[in-house]
């Protein structure tokens, strides 16, 4: 079936136009005897006028014995007629095979608002086409202020989800939208209603109750991951709200992780500083201990000589310091403590009464001054070099 034919006297005639596009009446070609002289402008085979019983739409059919011809294929014209009928049932004005300015595009069915507010091309795309080509055709119509919806009865097509689209099927004698509608469930997209009569779908679309939406959130099986779906505006807004909330959550989580990382780095740096200070302190302590031991060892002979001069006896000088003598080296005459060599200044305060009767031997005047303020008044301190 086809929308156009060639009359041998009138030229091209169009079944969907009230005057056949040439100022003539449909009654002059439909159910007339003899048959009107109509032929196909593709294959030149004889054609005759018919009316589609379920919708009342008019078309031209090839007479029996027609050769292979694109216009003789039933599905394209059949869906085209049904789309036009559905558009009219939805309250739109519908014209078939409308060409754009300068022939840049041709709409299978051009549905328009009776008040002129909008125009939408309804395309019955049943032949193969690439996603790039169908996107380019959509863009050409948009440049002239015409949106488009592409319909197919194929189970799948590579351009599904690329442009505004719907998969249709004919059930119970009426065209229905089988796939393309979806709803947002709070976190995922799910399949929407199926088997929606084409007139209802178009009514929703013309009224803005469903819109073509570029999906961003994930889908839940069995809904395929189509890029574009038809959905209610509230579902599109719900997806935006969900994604915005997810973005805020991820941003806050990232900020928390950065703050935690900074705290960990600060703690690590603080720990490193403490370890470095501890190492320096330990190093200084070790150096001080080594210096103390060196002073104590260096004074061993001078102390023995000093005590011999003072008492006429050689003392016993211990080989290491003792906590009881403020870590200084004790010096004995017999079993009696006589003195202490280089005690640690920091330990003297607690022991100064016990050490008050002993002679303190030091290696320098500076050491004597440090110790003098920490001992009992009158404490004897001798500097030996």
C-alpha positions as CSV (number, residue, x, y, z in Angstrom):
1,X,0.0,0.0,0.0
2,X,1.1,3.6,-0.7
3,X,0.0,7.1,-0.1
4,X,0.8,8.4,-3.6
5,X,0.0,7.3,-7.2
6,X,0.1,8.7,-10.7
7,X,-3.2,9.5,-12.5
8,X,-2.8,9.4,-16.3
9,X,-4.5,12.8,-16.7
10,X,-4.0,14.6,-13.3
11,X,-0.5,13.5,-12.6
12,X,0.6,12.8,-9.0
13,X,-2.2,12.2,-6.5
14,X,-2.0,11.8,-2.7
15,X,-4.5,9.8,-0.8
16,X,-4.2,11.7,2.4
17,X,-4.9,15.1,0.9
18,X,-8.6,16.3,0.8
19,X,-8.2,17.3,-2.9
20,X,-5.7,14.6,-3.7
21,X,-3.2,17.4,-4.2
22,X,-4.6,18.2,-7.6
23,X,-8.0,19.7,-7.0
24,X,-9.9,16.5,-7.5
25,X,-12.2,14.5,-5.1
26,X,-11.5,11.1,-3.5
27,X,-14.9,9.9,-4.8
28,X,-13.5,10.2,-8.3
29,X,-11.0,7.4,-7.7
30,X,-12.5,5.3,-5.1
31,X,-15.1,2.5,-6.0
32,X,-15.5,3.8,-9.5
33,X,-16.2,1.8,-12.6
34,X,-14.2,1.6,-14.7
35,X,-11.2,1.8,-12.3
36,X,-9.5,5.1,-12.2
37,X,-6.3,5.1,-14.4
38,X,-3.8,5.0,-11.5
39,X,-0.3,3.6,-11.6
40,X,2.6,3.4,-9.2
41,X,5.3,6.0,-9.7
42,X,7.9,3.5,-8.7
43,X,7.1,0.4,-10.8
44,X,4.3,1.8,-13.1
45,X,2.0,-1.1,-12.1
46,X,-1.7,-0.6,-12.0
47,X,-3.0,0.7,-8.6
48,X,-6.5,1.3,-7.1
49,X,-7.9,3.4,-4.3
50,X,-8.8,1.8,-0.9
51,X,-9.8,2.8,2.6
52,X,-8.2,1.3,5.7
53,X,-11.1,-0.2,7.5
54,X,-10.0,0.3,11.2
55,X,-9.1,4.0,10.8
56,X,-10.8,5.2,7.7
57,X,-7.6,6.4,6.2
58,X,-7.1,6.3,2.5
59,X,-4.3,4.7,0.5
60,X,-3.4,3.2,-2.9
61,X,-2.8,-0.5,-3.4
62,X,-1.0,-2.4,-6.1
63,X,-3.2,-4.6,-8.3
64,X,-2.4,-8.3,-8.2
65,X,0.7,-9.4,-10.0
66,X,2.7,-6.3,-9.1
67,X,6.5,-6.6,-9.4
68,X,8.9,-6.2,-6.4
69,X,8.4,-2.6,-5.4
70,X,9.3,-0.6,-2.3
71,X,5.8,1.0,-2.3
72,X,4.2,-2.4,-2.5
73,X,5.6,-3.4,0.9
74,X,2.7,-3.3,3.4
75,X,4.4,-2.6,6.7
76,X,5.9,0.9,6.0
77,X,2.7,2.3,4.6
78,X,0.6,0.4,7.1
79,X,2.4,1.9,10.1
80,X,2.5,5.3,8.4
81,X,-1.2,5.3,8.1
82,X,-1.7,4.1,11.6
83,X,0.7,6.7,13.0
84,X,-1.4,9.4,11.2
85,X,-4.6,8.0,12.6
86,X,-3.2,7.8,16.1
87,X,-1.9,11.4,15.9
88,X,-5.4,12.6,14.9
89,X,-7.0,10.6,17.7
90,X,-4.6,12.3,20.0
91,X,-5.9,15.7,18.9
92,X,-3.2,16.7,16.5
93,X,-3.4,17.8,12.9
94,X,-1.6,15.1,10.8
95,X,-0.3,15.3,7.2
96,X,1.6,12.6,5.4
97,X,4.8,12.9,3.4
98,X,5.4,16.5,4.1
99,X,8.7,17.9,2.7
100,X,10.8,20.5,4.6
101,X,12.1,23.8,3.1
102,X,14.2,23.2,0.0
103,X,13.5,19.5,0.3
104,X,16.1,19.1,3.1
105,X,13.9,16.5,4.8
106,X,10.6,14.7,4.4
107,X,8.4,13.7,7.3
108,X,6.4,10.5,7.0
109,X,3.7,12.1,9.2
110,X,3.9,15.7,10.3
111,X,1.8,16.1,13.4
112,X,1.1,19.7,14.5
113,X,-0.7,21.5,17.2
114,X,-4.0,23.0,15.8
115,X,-2.9,26.3,17.4
116,X,0.5,26.2,15.7
117,X,2.5,25.8,19.0
118,X,4.6,22.8,17.8
119,X,5.3,20.4,15.0
120,X,6.6,16.9,15.4
121,X,7.6,14.4,12.6
122,X,6.5,10.8,13.2
123,X,8.9,8.6,11.3
124,X,8.1,5.0,10.4
125,X,11.8,3.8,10.1
126,X,11.6,0.2,9.1
127,X,14.6,0.0,6.8
128,X,18.2,-0.2,8.1
129,X,19.8,3.1,9.1
130,X,23.0,3.9,11.1
131,X,22.8,5.8,14.4
132,X,24.8,8.6,12.8
133,X,22.5,9.0,9.8
134,X,19.3,9.0,11.9
135,X,20.9,11.6,14.3
136,X,21.8,13.8,11.3
137,X,18.2,13.6,9.9
138,X,16.8,14.5,13.4
139,X,19.2,17.5,13.6
140,X,18.2,18.7,10.1
141,X,14.5,18.8,11.1
142,X,15.3,20.5,14.5
143,X,17.0,23.3,12.6
144,X,13.6,24.0,11.0
145,X,11.8,23.8,14.4
146,X,10.5,20.3,13.9
147,X,11.1,17.7,16.5
148,X,10.9,14.0,15.6
149,X,10.0,10.6,17.0
150,X,11.2,7.5,15.2
151,X,9.1,4.3,15.3
152,X,10.1,0.8,14.3
153,X,8.5,-2.7,14.6
154,X,11.9,-4.4,14.7
155,X,12.9,-6.2,17.9
156,X,16.1,-4.2,18.0
157,X,17.9,-1.6,16.0
158,X,21.3,0.0,16.5
159,X,19.8,3.4,16.7
160,X,17.4,2.6,19.6
161,X,18.2,5.1,22.4
162,X,20.1,7.4,20.1
163,X,17.2,9.6,19.1
164,X,13.6,10.0,20.4
165,X,12.2,6.6,19.5
166,X,9.7,3.9,20.3
167,X,9.2,0.2,19.2
168,X,5.7,-0.5,18.0
169,X,3.7,-3.6,17.4
170,X,0.2,-4.2,16.0
171,X,-2.0,-6.0,18.4
172,X,-5.8,-6.5,18.3
173,X,-5.8,-4.5,15.1
174,X,-4.3,-1.3,16.6
175,X,-0.8,0.1,16.7
176,X,0.8,0.1,20.2
177,X,4.1,1.2,21.8
178,X,5.9,-1.9,23.1
179,X,9.2,-0.5,24.2
180,X,10.7,2.9,24.9
181,X,8.9,4.0,28.1
182,X,10.7,3.9,31.4
183,X,10.3,5.0,35.0
184,X,12.9,5.9,37.7
185,X,12.6,3.8,40.9
186,X,14.8,5.9,43.2
187,X,18.2,4.5,42.2
188,X,17.7,2.8,38.8
189,X,15.6,3.0,35.6
190,X,13.0,0.3,35.1
191,X,10.8,-0.7,32.2
192,X,7.7,1.4,31.9
193,X,4.2,0.4,30.7
194,X,4.2,-1.8,27.5
195,X,1.5,-2.2,24.9
196,X,0.3,1.4,25.2
197,X,-2.0,2.4,22.4
198,X,-0.2,4.6,20.0
199,X,-2.9,7.3,20.3
200,X,-2.5,7.4,24.1
201,X,1.3,7.6,23.8
202,X,1.1,10.5,21.3
203,X,-1.5,12.2,23.5
204,X,0.9,12.0,26.5
205,X,3.7,13.2,24.3
206,X,1.8,16.2,22.8
207,X,0.7,17.2,26.3
208,X,4.2,16.9,27.8
209,X,3.1,14.1,30.2
210,X,6.0,12.0,28.8
211,X,9.3,13.5,27.5
212,X,12.3,12.1,25.7
213,X,15.0,12.0,28.3
214,X,18.7,11.3,28.1
215,X,19.3,8.7,30.8
216,X,22.2,9.1,33.2
217,X,21.5,6.7,36.1
218,X,21.9,2.9,35.7
219,X,19.2,0.6,34.5
220,X,17.7,-2.5,36.2
221,X,17.3,-5.6,34.1
222,X,15.4,-6.4,32.0
223,X,15.4,-2.8,30.8
224,X,18.2,-2.5,28.2
225,X,20.7,0.3,28.7
226,X,19.1,2.6,26.1
227,X,20.6,6.1,26.2
228,X,17.2,7.9,25.5
229,X,13.9,6.8,27.1
230,X,10.4,8.2,27.3
231,X,9.4,9.1,30.8
232,X,7.3,11.4,32.9
233,X,8.9,14.7,33.9
234,X,8.7,13.8,37.6
235,X,10.9,10.7,36.9
236,X,13.4,12.8,35.1
237,X,13.5,15.3,38.0
238,X,13.8,12.4,40.4
239,X,16.9,11.1,38.6
240,X,18.4,14.6,38.7
241,X,17.7,14.8,42.5
242,X,19.2,11.4,43.0
243,X,22.3,12.1,41.0
244,X,22.8,15.5,42.7
245,X,22.5,13.8,46.1
246,X,24.9,11.1,45.0
247,X,27.3,13.8,43.8
248,X,27.1,15.6,47.2
249,X,27.6,12.4,49.1
250,X,30.6,11.5,47.0
251,X,32.0,15.0,47.4
252,X,31.5,14.9,51.2
253,X,33.0,11.4,51.4
254,X,36.0,12.6,49.4
255,X,36.4,15.7,51.7
256,X,36.2,13.4,54.7
257,X,38.8,11.1,53.2
258,X,41.0,14.0,52.4
259,X,40.6,15.4,56.0
260,X,41.4,12.0,57.4
261,X,44.4,11.7,55.2
262,X,45.6,15.1,56.3
263,X,45.1,14.2,59.9
264,X,47.1,11.0,59.4
265,X,49.8,12.9,57.6
266,X,49.9,15.4,60.5
267,X,50.1,12.6,63.0
268,X,52.8,10.9,61.0
269,X,54.8,14.2,60.8
270,X,54.2,14.8,64.5
271,X,55.4,11.2,65.3
272,X,58.4,11.7,63.0
273,X,59.2,15.0,64.9
274,X,58.9,13.2,68.2
275,X,61.1,10.4,67.1
276,X,63.7,12.9,65.7
277,X,63.6,14.8,69.0
278,X,63.8,11.5,70.9
279,X,66.8,10.5,68.8
280,X,68.4,13.9,69.3
281,X,67.8,13.6,73.0
282,X,69.1,10.1,73.1
283,X,72.0,11.1,71.1
284,X,72.7,14.1,73.4
285,X,72.2,11.9,76.4
286,X,74.6,9.3,75.1
287,X,77.1,12.0,74.2
288,X,76.8,13.5,77.7
289,X,77.2,10.1,79.2
290,X,80.3,9.5,77.1
291,X,81.7,12.8,78.1
292,X,81.0,12.2,81.8
293,X,82.7,8.8,81.6
294,X,85.7,10.3,79.8
295,X,86.0,13.0,82.5
296,X,85.7,10.5,85.3
297,X,88.3,8.2,83.7
298,X,90.7,11.1,83.2
299,X,90.5,12.2,86.8
300,X,91.2,8.7,88.3
301,X,94.9,9.3,88.7
302,X,94.8,13.0,89.6
303,X,92.2,12.2,92.3
304,X,94.4,9.4,93.8
305,X,97.4,11.7,93.9
306,X,95.3,14.5,95.5
307,X,94.0,12.2,98.2
308,X,97.6,10.8,98.9
309,X,98.9,14.4,99.3
310,X,96.0,15.2,101.6
311,X,96.0,12.1,103.8
312,X,99.3,10.2,103.1
313,X,97.3,7.2,101.9
314,X,96.3,6.1,98.4
315,X,92.5,5.8,98.0
316,X,90.4,3.2,96.3
317,X,88.7,4.8,93.2
318,X,85.8,2.8,91.8
319,X,85.7,1.9,88.1
320,X,82.2,3.3,87.5
321,X,79.6,5.7,88.8
322,X,76.9,4.8,91.3
323,X,73.3,6.1,91.8
324,X,74.0,6.5,95.5
325,X,76.7,9.1,94.6
326,X,74.6,10.9,91.9
327,X,76.2,8.7,89.3
328,X,79.6,10.1,90.3
329,X,82.6,7.7,90.9
330,X,83.0,7.0,94.7
331,X,86.4,7.4,96.3
332,X,87.2,5.4,99.5
333,X,89.9,5.5,102.2
334,X,89.7,2.0,103.5
335,X,85.9,1.4,103.8
336,X,85.0,5.0,104.4
337,X,83.8,7.2,101.5
338,X,86.1,10.1,101.0
339,X,84.9,11.8,97.9
340,X,83.0,11.5,94.6
341,X,84.3,12.2,91.1
342,X,82.2,14.2,88.6
343,X,78.6,13.6,89.9
344,X,75.7,14.4,87.6
345,X,74.4,17.9,88.5
346,X,70.8,16.9,87.9
347,X,70.9,14.2,90.6
348,X,72.7,16.3,93.3
349,X,69.6,18.0,94.8
350,X,68.1,14.8,96.1
351,X,71.5,13.6,97.5
352,X,73.1,16.8,98.7
353,X,72.7,16.1,102.4
354,X,74.2,12.7,102.1
355,X,77.1,13.9,100.0
356,X,77.8,17.1,102.1
357,X,80.8,15.6,104.0
358,X,82.5,14.3,100.9
359,X,85.0,16.1,98.6
360,X,83.6,16.5,95.1
361,X,86.2,16.3,92.3
362,X,85.4,18.0,89.0
363,X,87.3,18.5,85.7
364,X,86.7,22.2,85.1
365,X,85.7,25.5,86.6
366,X,82.5,25.5,84.5
367,X,81.5,22.1,86.0
368,X,82.3,23.4,89.5
369,X,80.0,26.4,89.0
370,X,77.1,24.1,87.7
371,X,77.5,21.9,90.8
372,X,78.1,24.6,93.4
373,X,74.5,25.9,93.3
374,X,73.1,22.4,93.9
375,X,75.1,21.3,96.9
376,X,75.0,22.2,100.6
377,X,76.6,25.4,101.7
378,X,80.3,25.0,102.4
379,X,80.5,21.8,100.2
380,X,84.2,21.2,99.3
381,X,84.6,21.1,95.5
382,X,88.1,20.6,94.0
383,X,88.9,21.3,90.3
384,X,91.5,18.9,89.0
385,X,92.9,19.1,85.5
